């Protein structure tokens, strides 16, 4: 992922509903979920779901596939991983303290190690 792609992805994630949608889809795994289920899970109105999901798709973070009458959305795990990798390696220069915070349970939730 290059700098402009990371900026686009972070921009898409800078909105509360879209961040919740991405987190929901990560938990849904490779099976993904339909728009209505995603919206219900994150408290988004059906009229706004497609707007938010489209923003995530435009940023390359999710994909969609039509299945009969509904559309299934899935996280593009490779793109999300590339974004995180860019932030940790390229942006943060491989700083050991930043890398240590990438391990589960290592930080106190307030930026400390």
Phi and psi in degrees as a GROMACS rama.xvg file:
@    title "Ramachandran Plot"
@    xaxis  label "Phi"
@    yaxis  label "Psi"
@TYPE xy
-97.1761  176.362  UNK-2
-56.7183  -44.9938  UNK-3
-66.7082  -35.0314  UNK-4
-67.4173  -40.6892  UNK-5
-64.7872  -41.5607  UNK-6
-61.3524  -42.3571  UNK-7
-62.7513  -42.0856  UNK-8
-66.356  -44.6422  UNK-9
-66.0403  -35.8494  UNK-10
-61.9927  -44.5948  UNK-11
-62.9106  -36.9088  UNK-12
-82.3432  -5.10684  UNK-13
-80.2611  7.58924  UNK-14
-113.293  131.019  UNK-15
-53.0515  -47.9565  UNK-16
-65.5395  -41.6491  UNK-17
-67.3176  -37.8343  UNK-18
-63.0124  -42.9965  UNK-19
-62.2838  -40.7515  UNK-20
-62.4295  -44.6682  UNK-21
-62.6629  -44.2916  UNK-22
-61.4975  -40.32  UNK-23
-62.8619  -44.0677  UNK-24
-69.2887  -32.0386  UNK-25
-61.5596  -44.4921  UNK-26
-66.5411  -32.1511  UNK-27
-68.1768  -23.3749  UNK-28
73.6019  -160.551  UNK-29
-62.0204  -23.1352  UNK-30
-68.6819  -28.3573  UNK-31
70.0114  -162.784  UNK-32
-159.652  152.948  UNK-33
-76.1199  158.592  UNK-34
-55.6881  -44.279  UNK-35
-60.4254  -42.0979  UNK-36
-65.6403  -41.4096  UNK-37
-62.7136  -48.8939  UNK-38
-59.9944  -42.5971  UNK-39
-63.5548  -41.23  UNK-40
-66.3166  -31.0319  UNK-41
-105.759  1.25435  UNK-42
76.9638  32.9209  UNK-43
-104.124  140.781  UNK-44
-70.4639  150.188  UNK-45
-61.7128  -28.9443  UNK-46
-70.7221  -20.2018  UNK-47
-102.532  -14.8703  UNK-48
-54.3803  -50.5137  UNK-49
-63.9262  -34.8459  UNK-50
-59.9649  -50.2283  UNK-51
-68.314  -43.7903  UNK-52
-64.8634  -36.3748  UNK-53
-64.2759  -39.8683  UNK-54
-62.5489  -41.4813  UNK-55
-66.7306  -37.7227  UNK-56
-68.0559  -42.4525  UNK-57
-60.2842  -34.0056  UNK-58
-78.709  -6.58674  UNK-59
82.668  10.8102  UNK-60
-87.0414  -23.5914  UNK-61
-133.856  161.191  UNK-62
-123.816  164.68  UNK-63
-134.458  151.458  UNK-64
-145.465  128.162  UNK-65
-75.4062  130.14  UNK-66
-128.049  103.377  UNK-67
59.9983  -114.996  UNK-68
-97.5045  1.56035  UNK-69
-127.436  164.668  UNK-70
-112.298  128.906  UNK-71
-100.409  129.783  UNK-72
-106.071  139.822  UNK-73
-136.725  148.706  UNK-74
-72.6966  139.624  UNK-75
-89.8727  91.7029  UNK-76
-60.1812  -33.4033  UNK-77
-64.8499  -40.1805  UNK-78
-70.8277  -41.5908  UNK-79
-63.885  -42.0172  UNK-80
-62.7322  -39.576  UNK-81
-65.1265  -38.0869  UNK-82
-64.5033  -47.3102  UNK-83
-63.4628  -42.4222  UNK-84
-60.3277  -41.0992  UNK-85
-60.5026  -46.3936  UNK-86
-63.3096  -42.7078  UNK-87
-75.2581  -47.9806  UNK-88
-84.8168  -53.6779  UNK-89
-78.6152  -51.2597  UNK-90
-71.7376  -43.6414  UNK-91
-93.5906  0.194376  UNK-92
63.7302  24.1914  UNK-93
68.0296  22.3693  UNK-94
-52.9382  127.514  UNK-95
-59.8478  -38.7133  UNK-96
-67.2567  -40.8457  UNK-97
-65.7376  -45.1656  UNK-98
-60.5937  -37.5416  UNK-99
-62.9046  -32.0039  UNK-100
-75.4215  -5.92713  UNK-101
-85.1212  -2.40327  UNK-102
-92.218  137.64  UNK-103
-55.8554  134.226  UNK-104
75.4209  10.2817  UNK-105
-86.7655  -25.7787  UNK-106
-105.493  156.343  UNK-107
-86.1806  6.48726  UNK-108
86.4148  -2.22112  UNK-109
-125.42  27.5298  UNK-110
88.3636  -7.34167  UNK-111
-91.5304  163.99  UNK-112
